[in-house]
Amino acid sequence: MGRKPSGSKLVEGIEGSDLAKARVGAVLDCLTGRKKIEEATEDLGIEQAMFFRMRSEALKAAVAALEPKPMGRPRKERTP
């Protein structure tokens, strides 16, 4: 079974402007199937092309933020 997708509710506690949170929330709602793209674009007052660009940028940023990074602190160079 599992939990139902939270979608835009996940954005509420995150720091950022109301507009940015509404945009991310709309993308999440569409990805989780809670809203159709037509509904999201109407709510945001944008065209579908803009929505697709926003979704692409959001997903690119998410992938970049979650790229694996080396564990621990970087090594300090020793001076002779």
N, C-alpha and C positions, 0 to 999 in steps of 0.2 A: 504494500500500500504506500506508505510514505506521506510526506507533507505536500500540501498544495503549493505551487510556486508563489512566492511573495511579490514578485515583480517590483513595482514602483515603491512599495513600502520599505524596501531595503535602503532607499536613498534618503529617507526622512532624517536619520541621525547623522548624516555625513555633512561636513562643512562645505559650503558653496552657495552660490547665488540661487535664488528661487527658479530662475529661468534655466540654469544649467541642470538643476535637480529635476525639473519638469521634463527636460529633454532626455536625460538619462532614464528617468522613470518611464517615459513613453517607449524608448528603445527596449527596456526590460519587459514592459508589458506586451510588446509585440513578439519578442523572442520567446516568452513563456506562453503565448497564445491567449493572454487575457484580453488583448485588444487587436483589432485589425489595423493594418497600416492606414487605411482611410480614416478610421476614428482618431488615431494618434495625430495624423497631419491636421485634421480639422481642429482638434483640441489645441494644438500648438500654433495654428494659423500659418502653416507652411505648405509648400508643394511637396509632392512625393519625392522628387529628385533631391531636394534638400534633406528630407528624412533619410534617404539612402546614403547620402554623403555623411550625415551625422552618425548613422549606425556604423558605417565603415570606419570612421575615425574613432568611435568609441571602442570598437572591437580591436583595432590596431593598438590603441593605447593600453587596453587590458592585456593583450598579448605581450607588449613591450614591458609592462610593469611586472609581469609574472615570469619573465625570462629567468632561468637559473643563474644564480650568482655564486661566486666562490664563498665558501664558508669562512668565518673568522675575519680577523683584521688583516689588512694588507701587510706584507713584510716590510720592515724598515731596512733601508740600505745601510750596511755597515761601512763606516769610514776606517781606512787603515791607520 
